[in-house]
Amino acid sequence: MADTIHCTYTGNMRVEMHKEGTHDILHTAHDNTGTYVTPGDMLLSALGACTLTMMSVVAQKTGQDMNGTTIDVSGGFAPNAGGLTAVHLKVTFPEHVTPDMRKRYLAVVDLCPVHKSLNHDIKFSTESN
């Protein structure tokens, strides 16, 4: 079981999150001023981080260097708290990553546990350089 994350509503659409010495403030998407990360932002960030981690497993197993690889994650949410409907990943590899390794990394994009945990109705798309 993963570590427990403790969340407390503190008023004014703010939620404080604590996990073993870390602390962050989340703000709901309602009335979001952009000052705080929203739960939706956290979800998309988790997907990006998990995807890069899966790619890094491939890099380690093959003795390759994927340092500098980035993923821009964008999501579309349905109105009225309808949930996540679409996710787009834009993977950018540094010049030193060969075309063969790029294909191998992209082959594991949908294998990360966060991706597998999301609703199967979400439309996923991926592009890369």
Order of alpha helices (4+ residues) and beta strands (2+ residues): beta-beta-beta-alpha-beta-beta-alpha-alpha-beta
